[in-house]
Amino acid sequence: MTEQYNICNELKRLELELPKAKGLVFDCDGTLLDTMPMYYESWRLACDELKLIFPIERFYAEAGAPVSDIFQRLIDEQKPKISNNHKLTASYCESVKRRYHSQIEDGGMKAGMIDVVVDVARRYHGKIKMAVASSGWRDHVIKGLERNGILHLFDTIVTADDDAVKRPKPFPDIFLVAAERIGVDPKMCIGFEDADFGINGLKSAGFSYACDVRKLQRYPHR
């Protein structure tokens, strides 16, 4: 009953806030695109090779943080030995994860859209400015949006590797950069996120409303 109440509450609040917004800013992974199952598989394979422990509960708790930052935390905590004659660095670990991610995609696994969120973007396309603010790799974000035919909905794409983004989520930097690039005061923007890091970042950025898409009806699928 409580969960159903939260779902109804989130939908009602969103519909009340949308007509007042001048800009919409969306996370990508787990918000616009259902990438999380595929992403966890690449994490699992990479961590198995690297002898790092990264259970699925930790994966979801770290959602929204840049890949290199997560690997650095795992390395600092677990102090693993050298893997395959490589000293473990966050950069090397990220390259291993990229390799597995590419193999998974080459095997035919693709991320589809999260309709309940994409429907909002489609509804407001051409009416107000919209941006994507993602901690994902820029090339993967663009490719995923393009593959699903929704890249054109957005006026700008900001990712954590953008030079203007000095600090990752949960800091507000990426959301403030996104709002600046669409020319909208953050106080007039609604943000959409599926992770606690992102929700906290949106609140710190002073957005008018931080929509937790996990609470929307039919998330992640109809």
C-alpha positions as semicolon CSV with decimal commas, in nm:
position;residue;x (nm);y (nm);z (nm)
1;M;0,000;0,000;0,000
2;T;0,282;0,243;0,092
3;E;0,466;0,172;-0,234
4;Q;0,148;0,230;-0,438
5;Y;0,087;0,556;-0,250
6;N;0,441;0,675;-0,331
7;I;0,389;0,592;-0,700
8;C;0,061;0,787;-0,715
9;N;0,219;1,076;-0,524
10;E;0,517;1,102;-0,761
11;L;0,293;1,104;-1,068
12;K;0,064;1,370;-0,924
13;R;0,355;1,592;-0,822
14;L;0,521;1,557;-1,164
15;E;0,203;1,650;-1,351
16;L;0,163;1,955;-1,127
17;E;0,521;2,071;-1,182
18;L;0,560;2,006;-1,557
19;P;0,343;2,298;-1,683
20;K;0,556;2,542;-1,478
21;A;0,893;2,418;-1,605
22;K;1,109;2,600;-1,860
23;G;1,362;2,319;-1,893
24;L;1,385;1,942;-1,841
25;V;1,710;1,759;-1,762
26;F;1,727;1,379;-1,782
27;D;1,980;1,128;-1,661
28;C;2,033;0,856;-1,924
29;D;2,122;0,516;-1,776
30;G;1,829;0,378;-1,580
31;T;1,623;0,689;-1,656
32;L;1,581;0,723;-2,033
33;L;1,736;0,388;-2,123
34;D;1,709;0,053;-1,945
35;T;2,084;-0,005;-1,940
36;M;2,125;-0,125;-1,583
37;P;2,095;-0,506;-1,639
38;M;2,348;-0,486;-1,925
39;Y;2,576;-0,257;-1,726
40;Y;2,577;-0,487;-1,426
41;E;2,675;-0,781;-1,647
42;S;2,978;-0,589;-1,777
43;W;3,066;-0,489;-1,421
44;R;3,034;-0,850;-1,302
45;L;3,259;-0,986;-1,577
46;A;3,517;-0,711;-1,534
47;C;3,531;-0,749;-1,156
48;D;3,561;-1,128;-1,186
49;E;3,867;-1,079;-1,407
50;L;4,011;-0,809;-1,182
51;K;3,941;-1,005;-0,861
52;L;3,731;-0,722;-0,720
53;I;3,417;-0,777;-0,513
54;F;3,120;-0,575;-0,638
55;P;2,781;-0,726;-0,544
56;I;2,467;-0,613;-0,721
57;E;2,345;-0,422;-0,414
58;R;2,663;-0,212;-0,422
59;F;2,619;-0,161;-0,798
60;Y;2,279;0,000;-0,749
61;A;2,399;0,198;-0,447
62;E;2,680;0,345;-0,660
63;A;2,451;0,422;-0,955
64;G;2,514;0,769;-1,093
65;A;2,884;0,781;-1,004
66;P;3,146;0,777;-1,285
67;V;3,291;0,432;-1,361
68;S;3,648;0,538;-1,280
69;D;3,542;0,677;-0,941
70;I;3,369;0,351;-0,848
71;F;3,674;0,147;-0,947
72;Q;3,901;0,376;-0,746
73;R;3,685;0,323;-0,438
74;L;3,695;-0,055;-0,487
75;I;4,074;-0,048;-0,529
76;D;4,122;0,170;-0,220
77;E;3,898;-0,053;-0,009
78;Q;4,011;-0,396;-0,129
79;K;4,377;-0,329;-0,219
80;P;4,384;-0,603;-0,485
81;K;4,702;-0,760;-0,617
82;I;4,834;-0,708;-0,968
83;S;4,601;-0,860;-1,233
84;N;4,748;-1,011;-1,553
85;N;5,077;-0,829;-1,496
86;H;4,892;-0,496;-1,469
87;K;4,895;-0,285;-1,158
88;L;4,530;-0,212;-1,093
89;T;4,445;0,149;-1,163
90;A;4,098;0,294;-1,212
91;S;4,188;0,369;-1,574
92;Y;4,297;0,011;-1,647
93;C;3,989;-0,131;-1,472
94;E;3,765;0,097;-1,679
95;S;3,929;-0,029;-2,000
96;V;3,849;-0,388;-1,895
97;K;3,487;-0,295;-1,831
98;R;3,467;-0,121;-2,172
99;R;3,593;-0,440;-2,336
100;Y;3,323;-0,651;-2,172
101;H;3,056;-0,391;-2,248
102;S;3,149;-0,402;-2,617
103;Q;3,142;-0,783;-2,616
104;I;2,793;-0,782;-2,461
105;E;2,666;-0,535;-2,723
106;D;2,831;-0,735;-3,002
107;G;2,647;-1,039;-2,868
108;G;2,317;-0,865;-2,941
109;M;2,218;-0,728;-2,599
110;K;2,090;-0,371;-2,638
111;A;1,927;-0,129;-2,398
112;G;1,571;-0,027;-2,481
113;M;1,379;0,283;-2,377
114;I;1,207;0,342;-2,045
115;D;0,875;0,451;-2,193
116;V;0,724;0,627;-1,892
117;V;1,018;0,875;-1,896
118;V;1,070;0,898;-2,272
119;D;0,698;0,977;-2,308
120;V;0,757;1,297;-2,108
121;A;1,048;1,397;-2,332
122;R;0,838;1,335;-2,643
123;R;0,547;1,533;-2,503
124;Y;0,763;1,841;-2,436
125;H;0,993;1,818;-2,740
126;G;0,986;2,149;-2,927
127;K;0,797;2,320;-2,645
128;I;1,071;2,370;-2,386
129;K;1,446;2,310;-2,380
130;M;1,571;1,967;-2,275
131;A;1,910;1,819;-2,186
132;V;2,070;1,489;-2,089
133;A;2,309;1,490;-1,791
134;S;2,476;1,151;-1,758
135;S;2,770;1,001;-1,570
136;G;2,803;0,748;-1,855
137;W;3,063;0,745;-2,131
138;R;2,969;1,012;-2,386
139;D;3,003;0,783;-2,688
140;H;2,781;0,519;-2,527
141;V;2,519;0,773;-2,420
142;I;2,494;0,920;-2,769
143;K;2,494;0,578;-2,937
144;G;2,220;0,448;-2,703
145;L;1,996;0,751;-2,757
146;E;2,058;0,741;-3,131
147;R;1,988;0,368;-3,158
148;N;1,651;0,421;-2,988
149;G;1,565;0,715;-3,213
150;I;1,545;0,976;-2,936
151;L;1,875;1,169;-2,961
152;H;1,700;1,446;-3,157
153;L;1,470;1,520;-2,861
154;F;1,750;1,686;-2,664
155;D;1,916;2,024;-2,713
156;T;2,241;1,923;-2,543
157;I;2,415;1,619;-2,397
158;V;2,641;1,666;-2,094
159;T;2,850;1,378;-1,956
160;A;3,084;1,349;-1,658
161;D;3,394;1,364;-1,881
162;D;3,295;1,712;-2,004
163;D;3,567;1,964;-1,909
164;A;3,305;2,196;-1,760
165;V;3,195;1,929;-1,510
166;K;3,446;1,962;-1,229
167;R;3,284;1,725;-0,978
168;P;3,069;1,414;-1,037
169;K;2,726;1,333;-0,898
170;P;2,615;1,371;-0,617
171;F;2,764;1,720;-0,662
172;P;2,537;1,950;-0,866
173;D;2,795;2,044;-1,133
174;I;2,664;1,834;-1,423
175;F;2,308;1,958;-1,370
176;L;2,415;2,322;-1,346
177;V;2,615;2,287;-1,669
178;A;2,314;2,127;-1,842
179;A;2,082;2,407;-1,728
180;E;2,333;2,669;-1,841
181;R;2,366;2,513;-2,187
182;I;1,991;2,516;-2,246
183;G;1,977;2,871;-2,111
184;V;1,733;2,802;-1,827
185;D;1,760;2,903;-1,461
186;P;1,798;2,582;-1,253
187;K;1,505;2,698;-1,039
188;M;1,287;2,663;-1,350
189;C;1,412;2,311;-1,436
190;I;1,280;1,966;-1,352
191;G;1,534;1,685;-1,329
192;F;1,473;1,314;-1,381
193;E;1,691;1,057;-1,203
194;D;1,689;0,690;-1,101
195;A;1,971;0,702;-0,845
196;D;2,018;0,857;-0,503
197;F;2,342;1,026;-0,615
198;G;2,153;1,198;-0,895
199;I;1,853;1,296;-0,682
200;N;2,087;1,456;-0,429
201;G;2,271;1,638;-0,708
202;L;1,947;1,779;-0,848
203;K;1,842;1,905;-0,507
204;S;2,183;2,067;-0,453
205;A;2,155;2,231;-0,796
206;G;1,834;2,402;-0,683
207;F;1,608;2,244;-0,945
208;S;1,239;2,313;-0,893
209;Y;1,169;1,940;-0,871
210;A;1,378;1,622;-0,865
211;C;1,165;1,341;-1,006
212;D;1,262;0,995;-0,883
213;V;1,164;0,787;-1,186
214;R;1,183;0,467;-0,982
215;K;0,854;0,577;-0,826
216;L;0,673;0,628;-1,156
217;Q;0,405;0,379;-1,254
218;R;0,520;0,114;-1,504
219;Y;0,889;0,189;-1,443
220;P;1,100;0,061;-1,610
221;H;0,856;-0,097;-1,857
222;R;0,492;-0,066;-1,953
